[in-house]
Amino acid sequence: MRQDRFKMEREGLVKEGQEVEISERSAVTGQYTYLVEPSIAMSGIYRTGDRILARKGIIRKIEKTDKGFYLLVETEG
């Protein structure tokens, strides 16, 4: 199991325990970003060796911080 953080701008779009789809956005530079669909939250930048290979995940935690909301998404592998 693997857990990754995604930044979400607005509260209430998803709930803990919900299954979500993850899509990959890549650049020619070998760096990747990911979206919780439909454009609910976005990941940071990942290098090729750290890519998220799963396309579905479960929201394990929603964190509220001064900078916004963060999803902790668990995926296989």
C-alpha positions in Angstrom: 0.0 0.0 0.0 1.1 3.5 -0.7 -0.3 6.9 0.5 0.1 10.2 -1.3 -1.1 13.7 -0.6 -3.3 15.8 -2.9 -4.1 19.5 -2.4 -7.9 20.3 -2.5 -9.1 23.9 -2.7 -12.7 23.5 -1.5 -14.2 21.6 1.3 -16.9 19.0 1.0 -16.1 17.6 -2.5 -15.3 14.1 -1.2 -15.5 12.1 2.0 -13.1 9.9 3.9 -13.4 6.3 2.8 -14.6 7.2 -0.7 -13.0 5.5 -3.7 -11.6 8.0 -6.3 -10.1 7.9 -9.7 -6.6 9.2 -10.3 -5.3 10.5 -13.6 -1.7 11.2 -14.6 -0.4 14.3 -16.3 3.1 14.1 -17.7 5.5 16.5 -19.2 8.3 15.8 -21.6 10.8 16.5 -18.7 10.0 13.2 -17.0 8.0 14.8 -14.2 4.4 13.8 -13.4 1.5 15.2 -11.6 -1.8 13.6 -10.7 -5.4 14.6 -10.4 -8.2 13.2 -8.2 -11.0 13.3 -10.8 -13.0 15.2 -11.7 -10.3 17.8 -11.0 -11.0 17.7 -7.2 -7.4 17.7 -6.0 -3.9 17.8 -7.4 -0.6 16.2 -6.4 2.8 17.6 -6.2 5.5 16.7 -8.8 6.8 13.2 -9.0 9.8 11.9 -10.9 9.6 8.8 -13.1 10.8 6.4 -10.4 8.1 7.6 -8.0 5.1 7.6 -10.3 1.7 6.6 -9.0 0.8 3.5 -11.0 -2.6 2.9 -9.6 -5.6 4.6 -11.2 -8.0 4.2 -8.2 -7.5 5.0 -4.6 -9.3 5.4 -1.2 -9.4 8.6 0.7 -8.0 7.8 4.1 -7.9 11.3 5.6 -8.9 14.8 4.8 -6.6 17.4 6.6 -7.6 21.0 7.0 -4.6 23.4 7.3 -4.0 27.1 7.0 -3.0 26.5 3.3 -6.1 24.6 2.4 -7.3 21.0 2.4 -5.2 17.9 1.8 -6.3 14.4 0.9 -4.4 11.4 2.0 -5.1 8.8 -0.7 -4.1 5.2 -0.4 -3.5 3.1 -3.5 -2.2 -0.3 -4.3 1.5 -0.3 -5.0 
